[in-house]
């Protein structure tokens, strides 16, 4: 259990994502939210998990003024399909095109996480393969209209309608696809 971590650190979650906030609350009941904006740009030569970890570390680097008793958690989730990183959609048309590409195919969701204190830092990732059923244009349009997943990598949230009806199978952790691999984060925090 992570009860003792609160006696040692004030924990900061550096994420605006309601999903990450909900998930982390399941293992750490007390934390604050503080987001420092960074340009989420990564070198072109990075691949898959390297991109997710790089972006997580980039967000962590913004917290270079941590106090002795502070611990920050940063993360970034990306979707990879045919060796291409699919980030958050630019607009509804982009989201429709992404979901059309993912329809009937398997893609991989990578989440990079960095845990950092003033004196220590650790970065890790998790990967989950997700296979979609074939989706009709009407199903994709319905999902985009009702759920508006424009703040999500790959243009979908597994905890929404698309996750309920569109996913055929998954190999890996569900919570990783939601944006935070809790099982690995829990074990990493135990090292702090």
matplotlib code that plots the C-alpha trace (Angstrom):
import matplotlib.pyplot as plt

x = [0.0, 1.1, -0.2, 3.3, 4.1, 2.1, 4.2, 7.2, 5.9, 3.3, 2.2, 1.5, -0.3, 0.7, -2.3, -5.5, -7.0, -10.1, -9.4, -5.9, -7.2, -9.9, -7.4, -4.7, -7.3, -7.7, -4.2, -3.3, -6.3, -4.5, -2.7, -2.7, -3.0, -0.5, 0.1, 2.9, 2.5, 5.2, 5.4, 4.7, 7.2, 9.5, 12.4, 11.4, 13.8, 11.9, 9.6, 6.6, 7.3, 10.3, 7.9, 5.6, 8.5, 10.2, 7.0, 6.5, 10.1, 9.6, 6.6, 8.6, 11.4, 9.1, 9.2, 12.8, 12.0, 10.6, 10.9, 12.5, 9.1, 7.4, 6.9, 5.5, 3.9, 3.8, 2.6, 1.7, -0.4, 0.0, -1.6, 0.5, -0.8, 1.4, 4.4, 2.7, 2.0, -1.6, -1.9, -5.0, -7.1, -6.8, -10.6, -13.6, -12.5, -9.1, -10.8, -13.1, -10.1, -8.2, -11.1, -11.6, -8.0, -8.3, -11.6, -11.1, -7.4, -5.1, -3.1, -0.9, -1.4, 1.7, 1.8, 5.0, 5.1, 7.8, 7.9, 10.2, 11.4, 14.2, 16.8, 15.4, 13.6, 12.3, 10.6, 8.8, 6.1, 3.4, 1.9, -1.5, -2.6, -6.2, -8.2, -11.3, -14.3, -15.0, -16.9, -19.4, -19.1, -22.4, -21.0, -17.9, -20.0, -22.4, -19.4, -17.8, -21.1, -22.0, -18.6, -16.5, -13.2, -11.0, -8.7, -7.8, -4.9, -6.3, -9.6, -11.3, -11.7, -11.9, -14.2, -16.8, -19.2, -16.4, -14.9, -18.2, -19.1, -16.0, -13.3, -13.0, -10.1, -7.2, -3.8, -2.5, -3.7, -7.1, -6.0, -3.0, -5.4, -7.3, -4.1, -2.3, -0.9, -1.8, -0.1, 3.3, 2.8, 1.9, 5.1, 7.3, 6.0, 6.9, 10.5, 10.2]
y = [0.0, 3.6, 5.1, 6.0, 8.0, 10.9, 11.2, 11.5, 13.6, 16.1, 14.5, 16.5, 15.1, 17.2, 16.5, 18.2, 14.9, 14.0, 10.3, 10.4, 12.3, 9.6, 6.8, 8.1, 8.7, 4.9, 4.4, 7.8, 9.6, 12.8, 14.8, 18.3, 19.1, 21.4, 21.7, 23.5, 24.0, 22.6, 22.3, 18.7, 18.4, 15.4, 14.5, 12.7, 9.8, 8.6, 5.6, 4.4, 4.1, 6.5, 9.2, 8.6, 8.5, 11.6, 13.6, 12.5, 13.5, 16.8, 17.6, 16.5, 18.9, 21.8, 20.9, 21.8, 23.7, 20.9, 21.2, 18.4, 17.0, 17.1, 14.3, 15.0, 12.5, 13.3, 11.2, 11.1, 8.7, 8.1, 5.8, 4.1, 2.5, 1.2, 2.9, 6.3, 8.2, 9.3, 12.2, 14.2, 15.1, 18.6, 18.7, 16.6, 15.7, 14.5, 12.5, 10.8, 9.9, 8.4, 6.3, 5.1, 4.0, 2.2, 0.5, -3.3, -3.0, -3.4, -0.4, 0.0, 2.5, 3.6, 5.6, 7.0, 8.0, 9.9, 10.0, 12.7, 14.2, 16.7, 14.0, 11.1, 10.5, 7.4, 7.0, 3.9, 3.0, 0.5, -0.8, -2.3, -3.7, -2.8, -4.3, -2.6, -4.2, -2.8, 0.5, 2.1, 5.8, 6.3, 4.7, 6.9, 10.0, 9.1, 8.6, 11.9, 13.8, 12.3, 12.0, 14.6, 12.8, 15.6, 15.8, 12.1, 10.4, 8.3, 10.2, 7.8, 7.0, 3.4, 4.3, 5.8, 4.5, 3.5, 1.3, -0.3, -1.3, -0.8, -2.8, -6.4, -7.4, -6.0, -7.4, -5.4, -3.2, -1.4, 1.5, 2.1, 2.8, 5.2, 7.1, 5.8, 2.3, 2.0, -1.4, -0.1, 3.3, 1.7, -0.4, 2.5, 4.7, 1.9, 2.5, 6.1]
z = [0.0, -0.6, 2.6, 3.8, 0.7, 2.1, 5.1, 2.8, -0.1, -1.3, -4.5, -7.6, -10.7, -13.7, -15.8, -16.8, -17.8, -15.8, -16.6, -15.1, -12.0, -11.6, -12.0, -9.7, -7.0, -6.8, -5.5, -4.1, -2.4, -1.7, -4.4, -6.0, -9.7, -11.3, -15.0, -16.6, -20.3, -22.6, -26.4, -27.0, -29.8, -30.2, -32.4, -35.6, -35.1, -31.9, -32.3, -30.4, -26.6, -27.0, -28.0, -25.0, -22.6, -24.2, -23.8, -20.2, -19.4, -21.2, -19.0, -15.9, -16.9, -16.3, -12.6, -12.0, -8.8, -6.7, -2.9, -0.9, 0.1, -3.4, -5.9, -9.4, -11.7, -15.5, -18.3, -22.0, -24.0, -27.8, -30.3, -32.9, -36.1, -38.9, -37.3, -37.2, -34.1, -33.9, -31.5, -30.6, -33.6, -35.0, -35.7, -36.3, -39.9, -38.6, -35.8, -38.4, -40.6, -37.6, -36.5, -40.1, -40.2, -36.9, -37.9, -38.2, -37.3, -34.4, -33.0, -29.9, -27.1, -25.3, -22.1, -20.8, -17.1, -15.2, -11.4, -10.1, -6.8, -6.3, -6.1, -8.1, -11.4, -13.1, -16.4, -17.8, -20.3, -20.9, -24.2, -25.0, -28.3, -29.1, -32.0, -33.3, -34.9, -38.4, -37.8, -40.2, -41.1, -39.2, -36.1, -36.2, -36.8, -33.9, -31.6, -32.6, -32.2, -28.8, -27.1, -28.8, -28.1, -29.5, -26.5, -26.8, -28.6, -31.5, -31.2, -28.8, -25.1, -24.1, -21.2, -23.6, -26.2, -28.6, -25.9, -25.2, -28.7, -30.9, -29.3, -30.3, -28.1, -26.1, -25.1, -22.1, -19.4, -19.7, -17.6, -19.8, -22.7, -20.4, -19.9, -16.8, -16.3, -12.6, -12.0, -13.1, -11.4, -8.1, -8.2, -9.2, -6.4, -3.9, -4.9, -3.8]

ax = plt.figure().add_subplot(projection="3d")
ax.plot(x, y, z, "-o")
ax.set_aspect("equal")
plt.show()
